Amino acid sequence: MPKQQLTRHTCGAHVITALDRHRAAIPITLEPYPINPLGEAAALQDGRHSYQARDYGQGRRRAHHIRQQPAGQVTVLITHKCHQPIPHEWIATPRPRPAKPNDQEVNF
């Protein structure tokens, strides 16, 4: 299995399947949208788990991770629940990319 891939779950929803690096590489199924801090708190109350997306695997977030690096500062994904789509209020808005300086001279 590759690090992560976008697939269709048995319920028909688009999900990300990946390996949990802290749990002996057990396959996990995640919602494909990054969430904001409100979404992470609501998802945890809903019984879902949150994971931080990293280059070397998905790391499960604990209380100290949530305090030190809130969702929005890092990419956070939550576990999938069949037939329970995540509310739009939970989805993080994309962060603006930093502007690059324009050092090209314009001829008039």
Helices and strands as residue ranges (DSSP letters): E 4-8, E 14-20, E 26-30, H 37-45, E 50-54, E 57-60, H 63-68, E 76-78, G 88-90
